[in-house]
Amino acid sequence: MALAYHFRLSVTEAFDERLDALLKVVLASVEYDPLEQVLQFDSTLGDPRFEQVFSGWYWQVSDGDSQVITSRSLWDQRLPVTNQRQISVRDEHGPRDSRLRVIERDIRLAGLDAPLHVSVALERSELDAEIRRFQQLLAAALLGLGIVLLLALAAQIRWGLAPLRRMRNNLRRVEAGDAERLDTMLPAELAQLAGTMNGVLDRDRRLIERSRHTAGNLAHALKTPLSVLRLKVAGLPEETREPLLIELARIDAAVRHHLARASTAGDSGWLGTVNVAHTLAPLLEGLTRLAERRGLVLESDIPASLALSMEAQDLQELVGNLLDNALRWAERRVTLHIACDADQHRLQVSDDGPGMSTEQRSEALMRGSRLDERRSGSGLGLAIVADLVELYGGQLALKQASPHGLRVEVTLPATPHAIRDPR
């Protein structure tokens, strides 16, 4: 706006200087003949447009009464007259409603009592066209400059945020289990942040590993005293032995339950990717032999390339508990099906046993009861399964198998974004 304003002022001043020069020529060419008592003009001003009718180039000399001489271009029209002793420049409407730039002043000639009013007018179209061309050029130049600046700004932002995108990709790789640490080849500020986060990750891994070792040591430490107590209780009279054995069984179950929860504490959300078929192969081999001894058929459908972001031990614990319960109550067949669907993994274990009613299934899920506890009153079953599913942000559902039996469906996210603390 400032550039356009100053250009308009500059061009208008140059136009007015041109008018002033023409006015001086007109002033020098005006004479008064005292004998004839008429005004005379003895110059052509050097521009033929003053001779062309309504060309937009006009001059006029008037005494405000009967004495008026004009350029041929004005024909029968007259320029408006104002009383101006000094030079005055203004805009006026001229012949055929054209817009004129008029310069005028009063002069006195010898022999005349009244002053003469001299005016020169040029049509503004040339001036306005020049201003308009500059404004269009300026607008185009500023638009181009704006686009260039926006592109430069976008490139600068993209270049400046590139380290953050690299850090985000590193976080995703760590989250998916493809990396254990963040890359620290970053600008100083981000490198310090990445180093701090790596320290937190390392500390969490050490704490989790230490907790698992502690849980294992505790399990071994409790096994011997419990075994000794069982041997001691076995020698007691029957009426004394039975209550004590029941209490010892409750202690053993409680200890194994909490140790199992401690051993499936995940990896704080930073998990490696395991091949499901390879991880479950030893478990399925053992359970298949167990099923054959019971006269059952265990079928599994697991894609060879299926991978899951989950601890191998947790996956074996989850599938093992479900299959163990299904084998306990199946009549002929147990099936395991694992598949990847969009952004989640689906795991189904079905048996052809007596199954559970709708009320029993709802009650079991609401109370968090164990599957095998609902049927046989022993084992950890549903408690461990429910803890693991919750730990990895999944969902557990109990449904009726076809034509009869129970189908357990577990849905796990393909990439667990936040492993929750089961405690």
Residue pairs with C-beta under 8 A, 6 or more apart in sequence:
3 138
4 134
4 135
4 138
7 131
7 134
7 138
8 131
11 127
11 130
11 131
11 134
12 127
15 101
15 122
15 127
16 89
16 101
16 103
18 122
19 89
19 101
19 102
19 103
19 120
19 122
20 87
20 103
22 45
22 59
22 103
22 120
22 122
23 87
23 103
23 104
23 105
23 118
23 120
25 43
25 45
25 46
26 41
26 43
26 45
26 59
26 61
26 118
26 120
27 105
27 107
27 118
28 43
29 41
29 42
29 43
29 45
30 39
30 40
30 41
30 61
30 69
30 107
30 109
30 116
30 118
31 39
31 40
31 41
31 42
31 109
32 38
32 39
32 40
32 109
32 110
32 111
32 112
33 39
33 40
34 111
38 67
39 61
39 63
39 67
39 68
39 69
39 116
40 69
41 61
41 69
44 50
44 51
45 59
45 71
47 57
49 55
49 56
49 57
49 73
50 57
50 58
50 59
50 71
50 72
50 73
51 71
51 72
51 73
52 72
52 73
53 72
53 73
53 75
54 73
54 75
54 77
54 95
54 96
54 98
55 73
56 73
56 94
56 98
56 100
56 122
56 123
56 125
57 71
57 73
57 121
57 122
57 123
58 70
58 71
58 73
58 74
58 79
58 94
58 95
58 100
58 119
58 120
58 121
58 122
59 70
59 71
59 118
59 119
59 120
59 121
60 68
60 69
60 70
60 71
60 74
60 78
60 79
60 118
60 119
60 121
61 67
61 68
61 69
61 70
61 116
61 117
61 118
61 119
62 68
62 69
62 78
62 81
62 116
62 117
62 119
63 112
63 114
63 115
63 116
63 117
64 81
64 114
64 117
65 114
67 112
67 116
68 78
70 78
70 79
74 95
75 95
77 94
77 95
79 92
79 94
79 100
79 102
79 119
79 121
80 92
80 102
81 104
81 117
81 119
82 88
82 104
82 117
83 106
83 117
84 104
84 105
84 106
84 117
85 105
85 106
85 115
86 105
87 103
87 104
87 105
88 103
88 104
88 105
89 101
89 102
89 103
90 101
90 102
91 99
91 100
91 101
91 102
91 124
92 99
92 100
92 102
92 121
93 99
93 100
94 100
94 121
94 123
98 123
98 125
99 123
99 124
99 125
99 128
100 121
100 122
100 123
100 124
101 121
101 122
101 123
101 124
101 127
102 119
102 120
102 121
103 119
103 120
103 121
104 117
104 118
104 119
104 120
105 117
105 118
106 115
106 116
106 117
106 118
107 115
107 116
107 118
108 115
108 116
109 116
163 186
163 187
163 190
164 190
166 183
166 186
167 182
167 183
167 186
167 190
167 193
167 194
170 179
170 182
170 183
170 194
171 182
173 179
174 180
174 181
174 182
174 201
174 270
175 269
175 270
175 271
175 415
175 417
176 273
176 309
176 415
177 270
177 271
177 272
177 273
177 309
178 273
180 201
180 270
181 198
181 201
181 202
182 194
182 197
182 198
182 201
183 194
184 191
184 194
184 195
184 198
185 191
186 194
201 270
204 268
204 270
205 267
205 268
205 270
208 265
208 266
208 267
208 268
211 262
211 265
212 262
212 263
212 265
215 259
215 262
215 263
216 263
218 259
219 255
219 256
219 259
222 255
226 248
226 251
226 252
226 255
229 248
230 245
230 248
233 241
233 244
233 245
233 248
234 241
236 244
253 378
253 380
256 380
257 380
257 383
257 384
260 317
260 380
260 384
260 387
261 384
261 387
261 422
261 423
263 313
263 317
264 311
264 313
264 314
264 317
264 384
264 387
264 388
264 391
264 422
265 391
265 421
265 422
266 311
266 314
266 391
266 392
266 419
267 311
267 419
268 419
269 416
269 417
269 418
269 419
271 309
271 310
271 311
271 416
271 419
272 309
272 311
273 307
273 308
273 309
274 307
274 308
274 310
274 311
274 312
274 315
275 305
275 306
275 307
276 302
276 303
276 306
276 307
276 308
276 315
276 338
277 302
277 303
277 304
277 306
279 312
279 315
279 316
280 300
280 302
280 315
280 316
280 319
283 316
283 319
283 320
283 323
284 298
284 300
284 336
287 298
287 320
287 323
287 324
287 327
288 298
290 327
291 297
291 298
291 327
291 334
294 327
295 332
296 327
296 330
296 332
296 333
296 334
297 332
297 333
297 334
298 323
298 327
298 333
298 334
298 335
298 336
299 333
299 334
299 335
299 336
300 335
300 336
300 337
301 335
301 336
301 337
301 338
301 339
302 336
302 337
302 338
303 338
303 339
303 340
306 338
306 339
306 340
306 345
308 315
308 345
308 412
308 414
309 414
309 415
309 416
310 392
310 412
310 416
314 388
314 391
314 392
317 384
317 388
318 347
318 384
318 385
318 388
318 389
318 410
319 336
319 347
319 349
321 371
321 380
321 381
321 382
321 384
321 385
322 347
322 349
322 371
322 385
322 408
322 410
323 334
323 336
323 349
324 372
324 379
324 381
325 371
325 372
325 375
325 379
325 381
326 334
326 349
326 350
326 351
326 353
326 406
326 408
327 334
327 351
328 372
328 375
328 376
329 351
329 353
329 354
329 375
329 406
330 351
330 352
330 353
330 405
331 351
331 352
331 353
332 352
333 351
333 352
334 349
334 350
334 351
334 352
335 348
335 349
335 350
335 351
336 347
336 348
336 349
337 346
337 347
337 348
337 350
338 345
338 346
338 347
338 348
339 345
339 346
340 346
340 414
343 413
343 414
343 415
344 411
344 412
344 413
344 414
345 411
345 412
345 413
345 414
346 409
346 410
346 411
347 409
347 410
347 411
347 412
348 407
348 408
348 409
348 410
349 407
349 408
350 401
350 405
350 406
350 407
350 408
351 401
351 405
351 406
352 401
352 404
352 405
353 404
353 405
353 406
354 404
354 405
355 400
355 401
355 404
355 405
355 406
356 364
356 374
356 398
356 406
358 400
360 374
361 398
361 399
363 369
364 371
364 374
364 382
364 398
365 396
365 397
365 398
368 382
368 383
368 386
369 382
369 383
370 379
370 380
370 381
370 382
370 383
371 381
371 382
371 385
371 398
371 406
371 408
372 378
372 379
372 380
372 381
372 382
373 379
373 381
373 382
373 383
374 382
385 396
385 408
385 410
386 396
387 422
389 395
389 396
389 410
389 412
390 420
390 422
391 419
391 420
391 422
392 412
392 413
392 416
392 419
393 412
393 413
393 416
393 417
393 418
393 419
393 420
394 410
394 411
394 412
394 413
395 410
395 411
396 408
396 409
396 410
397 408
397 409
397 410
397 411
398 406
398 407
398 408
398 409
399 406
399 407
399 408
399 409
400 406
400 407
401 407
